[in-house]
Amino acid sequence: MILVKFLLVLLASKYAFASNKSLGLPGCQSSCIPYPFGIGANCFLEGFKVECIRTEAGEIPYLQNYLLLDVNISAERARISNHIAWQCNDTASDEIKSSSIVAMNLLSTPFRFARFLNKLIVVGCRTLAQLNMTQGGNHTYFQSGCVSFCNSANTLGDLEYKPCSGMGCCQTNIPGYMAFSNIIFDKDYIYFPKYNPCRYAALMEAETFNFTTSYVNGSSSLKGKNVSTT
């Protein structure tokens, strides 16, 4: 069996799938995916099966139940859509509401998260998010995380256009060959000042994310949006 090791990249931007129609195997549907990816029996390498959903905008490919955004065969990389974990304080009910568990399981696939392109990024005031990961092959377990702080509402204006370096936003690297990840907000850091109604965390392609204080003060929301992971 031939197994091609691809690095997985998750994008937070628009759909940008490669459209070369000549790269599929003879007799296989190749209108939306190049080989070793493929649609239908005997049209793909093991682990590279793609399903294409027809929409008014055209065919949209899915890989391992994830929206496939982009493929770079020469670089051995694929991009898929990923979700952002969030927690928000509902001021009307005074309840803390959260997203469902944001996890990605690629342990049974030939895909691994790209170590040098992806980071855990956390946005919020006094927010600690933990990233739990499992390595492909030997299933070694890793845990990481980072904490972002804001001293007061007055500091938010000073954060604008500054890098994600701990004030309102933090980031940390991931180990290599990871194939499973999930994100958890630390229970001991459940604190929502009025100037910070929501917190966010995601494993994403770091250079696609532009930090802005609007995500911290609530004037812009990341709820329900997708991000990039490599």
C-alpha positions as CSV (number, residue, x, y, z in Angstrom):
1,M,0.0,0.0,0.0
2,I,1.3,3.5,-0.9
3,L,0.6,6.0,1.8
4,V,1.2,9.7,1.1
5,K,1.7,11.7,4.3
6,F,-0.1,15.1,3.9
7,L,0.1,18.0,6.3
8,L,-3.3,19.4,7.1
9,V,-4.0,23.1,6.9
10,L,-7.2,24.7,8.2
11,L,-8.2,28.0,6.7
12,A,-10.4,30.8,8.0
13,S,-10.7,32.5,4.6
14,K,-12.9,32.1,1.6
15,Y,-13.2,28.8,-0.4
16,A,-10.2,28.5,-2.6
17,F,-10.0,24.9,-3.8
18,A,-7.7,23.9,-6.6
19,S,-9.5,23.6,-9.9
20,N,-7.1,21.7,-12.1
21,K,-9.4,19.2,-13.9
22,S,-6.7,17.0,-15.5
23,L,-5.2,15.5,-12.4
24,G,-7.8,12.8,-11.6
25,L,-7.3,9.1,-12.6
26,P,-8.7,8.0,-16.0
27,G,-12.4,7.2,-15.7
28,C,-12.8,9.0,-12.4
29,Q,-14.7,12.1,-11.5
30,S,-12.0,14.8,-11.4
31,S,-13.9,18.0,-11.6
32,C,-13.3,19.0,-8.1
33,I,-10.2,17.1,-6.8
34,P,-6.8,16.0,-8.0
35,Y,-5.2,12.5,-7.3
36,P,-4.3,11.0,-4.8
37,F,-7.6,12.4,-3.7
38,G,-10.6,11.0,-5.5
39,I,-14.3,10.2,-5.7
40,G,-15.7,6.7,-6.1
41,A,-14.2,3.2,-6.0
42,N,-10.5,2.8,-7.2
43,C,-10.1,6.5,-7.7
44,F,-8.1,7.5,-4.6
45,L,-5.4,6.2,-2.3
46,E,-6.5,4.8,1.0
47,G,-7.4,7.7,3.3
48,F,-7.9,10.2,0.5
49,K,-11.6,9.6,-0.3
50,V,-13.5,12.7,-1.1
51,E,-17.2,13.3,-1.4
52,C,-18.4,16.2,-3.5
53,I,-21.7,18.0,-2.6
54,R,-23.4,19.8,-5.5
55,T,-24.6,23.3,-4.6
56,E,-25.7,26.3,-6.6
57,A,-22.2,27.7,-6.4
58,G,-20.7,24.4,-7.8
59,E,-19.2,21.2,-6.3
60,I,-17.9,21.4,-2.8
61,P,-15.5,18.6,-1.6
62,Y,-15.5,17.1,1.8
63,L,-12.6,15.1,3.3
64,Q,-13.1,13.1,6.5
65,N,-16.3,15.1,7.1
66,Y,-14.4,18.3,6.9
67,L,-14.9,20.9,4.2
68,L,-11.8,20.7,1.9
69,L,-10.7,24.2,0.9
70,D,-7.4,23.8,-0.9
71,V,-4.9,21.2,-2.0
72,N,-1.3,21.7,-2.9
73,I,0.0,18.3,-4.2
74,S,3.6,19.4,-4.6
75,A,3.8,20.7,-1.1
76,E,1.8,17.7,0.3
77,R,-0.6,20.0,2.1
78,A,-4.4,20.2,2.2
79,R,-6.6,22.8,3.9
80,I,-9.8,22.1,5.6
81,S,-12.3,24.2,7.5
82,N,-12.2,24.2,11.3
83,H,-14.4,25.7,14.1
84,I,-13.6,28.2,16.8
85,A,-14.3,27.2,20.4
86,W,-16.1,30.0,22.3
87,Q,-17.6,30.9,25.7
88,C,-19.9,33.9,26.2
89,N,-21.6,35.4,29.2
90,D,-25.3,35.9,28.4
91,T,-26.1,39.1,30.3
92,A,-29.9,38.6,29.9
93,S,-29.9,35.3,31.7
94,D,-26.6,35.6,33.5
95,E,-25.6,32.2,32.1
96,I,-22.3,31.1,30.5
97,K,-23.0,29.6,27.2
98,S,-20.4,27.6,25.2
99,S,-19.8,26.0,21.9
100,S,-19.9,22.3,21.5
101,I,-16.6,20.5,21.9
102,V,-14.2,21.5,19.1
103,A,-12.2,18.4,18.3
104,M,-10.5,17.0,15.2
105,N,-9.7,13.3,14.9
106,L,-7.4,12.3,12.1
107,L,-5.8,9.3,13.9
108,S,-7.0,6.9,11.3
109,T,-6.0,9.0,8.3
110,P,-2.7,9.9,6.6
111,F,-3.1,13.5,7.7
112,R,-1.1,15.3,10.4
113,F,-1.3,18.9,11.6
114,A,1.5,21.0,10.2
115,R,3.8,21.9,13.2
116,F,5.3,25.1,11.9
117,L,2.2,26.7,10.4
118,N,-0.5,26.0,13.1
119,K,-0.7,27.5,16.6
120,L,-3.2,27.5,19.4
121,I,-4.6,31.0,19.5
122,V,-6.7,32.3,22.5
123,V,-8.6,35.6,22.6
124,G,-10.1,37.1,25.8
125,C,-9.4,38.7,29.1
126,R,-8.1,36.3,31.8
127,T,-8.7,33.4,29.5
128,L,-6.9,30.1,29.8
129,A,-7.5,27.5,27.1
130,Q,-6.0,24.0,27.0
131,L,-5.1,22.2,23.8
132,N,-5.1,18.4,24.2
133,M,-3.4,16.5,21.4
134,T,-2.5,13.0,20.4
135,Q,0.4,12.0,18.1
136,G,-0.3,9.8,15.1
137,G,1.3,6.3,15.1
138,N,2.3,5.9,18.7
139,H,-0.7,7.8,20.1
140,T,1.5,9.8,22.5
141,Y,-0.5,12.4,24.5
142,F,0.4,16.0,24.7
143,Q,-1.1,19.0,26.5
144,S,-0.5,22.7,26.0
145,G,-2.2,26.0,26.5
146,C,-1.8,29.7,27.0
147,V,-3.3,32.6,29.0
148,S,-4.4,36.0,27.7
149,F,-4.9,39.0,30.0
150,C,-6.5,42.4,30.1
151,N,-6.1,44.6,33.1
152,S,-9.1,46.8,32.5
153,A,-11.4,48.3,29.8
154,N,-8.9,51.2,29.4
155,T,-6.2,48.8,28.2
156,L,-8.2,47.6,25.2
157,G,-7.6,50.7,23.2
158,D,-3.8,50.2,23.7
159,L,-4.0,46.7,22.3
160,E,-5.2,47.6,18.8
161,Y,-2.8,46.7,16.0
162,K,-0.5,44.9,18.5
163,P,0.6,41.3,17.9
164,C,-1.0,38.4,19.7
165,S,1.5,38.4,22.6
166,G,-0.5,37.9,25.8
167,M,-2.6,41.0,26.2
168,G,-6.0,40.1,25.0
169,C,-4.6,37.4,22.8
170,C,-2.0,34.7,23.2
171,Q,-0.6,31.9,21.1
172,T,1.6,28.8,21.5
173,N,3.2,26.3,19.2
174,I,2.2,22.6,18.8
175,P,4.3,19.5,18.6
176,G,4.9,17.6,15.4
177,Y,2.9,14.7,13.9
178,M,-0.2,15.5,15.9
179,A,-3.4,13.8,14.6
180,F,-6.0,14.6,17.3
181,S,-6.9,17.8,19.0
182,N,-9.5,19.2,21.3
183,I,-9.8,22.5,23.1
184,I,-11.0,23.1,26.7
185,F,-11.4,26.4,28.6
186,D,-10.1,26.1,32.1
187,K,-12.8,26.2,34.8
188,D,-10.8,28.2,37.2
189,Y,-10.6,31.1,34.7
190,I,-14.4,31.7,34.2
191,Y,-14.4,35.4,34.5
192,F,-16.3,37.8,32.2
193,P,-15.9,41.5,32.9
194,K,-18.4,43.8,31.2
195,Y,-15.8,44.9,28.6
196,N,-15.1,41.2,27.6
197,P,-18.4,39.3,27.0
198,C,-16.8,36.4,25.0
199,R,-13.6,34.3,24.8
200,Y,-12.3,32.3,21.9
201,A,-9.8,29.6,21.1
202,A,-8.8,27.6,18.0
203,L,-6.0,25.6,16.5
204,M,-5.4,27.5,13.3
205,E,-2.9,28.7,10.7
206,A,-1.4,31.5,12.7
207,E,-0.5,33.9,9.9
208,T,-4.1,34.0,8.6
209,F,-5.4,35.5,11.9
210,N,-5.3,39.3,12.5
211,F,-6.0,40.1,16.2
212,T,-8.2,43.1,16.9
213,T,-9.7,44.4,20.2
214,S,-13.2,44.2,18.7
215,Y,-13.0,40.5,19.4
216,V,-12.3,41.2,23.0
217,N,-14.8,44.0,23.7
218,G,-17.6,42.3,21.8
219,S,-18.1,44.7,18.9
220,S,-17.1,41.9,16.6
221,S,-17.8,38.2,17.2
222,L,-16.0,35.0,16.2
223,K,-19.0,32.7,17.1
224,G,-19.9,30.4,14.4
225,K,-17.0,31.3,12.2
226,N,-14.3,29.0,10.8
227,V,-10.6,29.3,11.0
228,S,-7.4,28.0,9.4
229,T,-5.3,25.2,10.7
230,T,-2.3,23.7,8.9
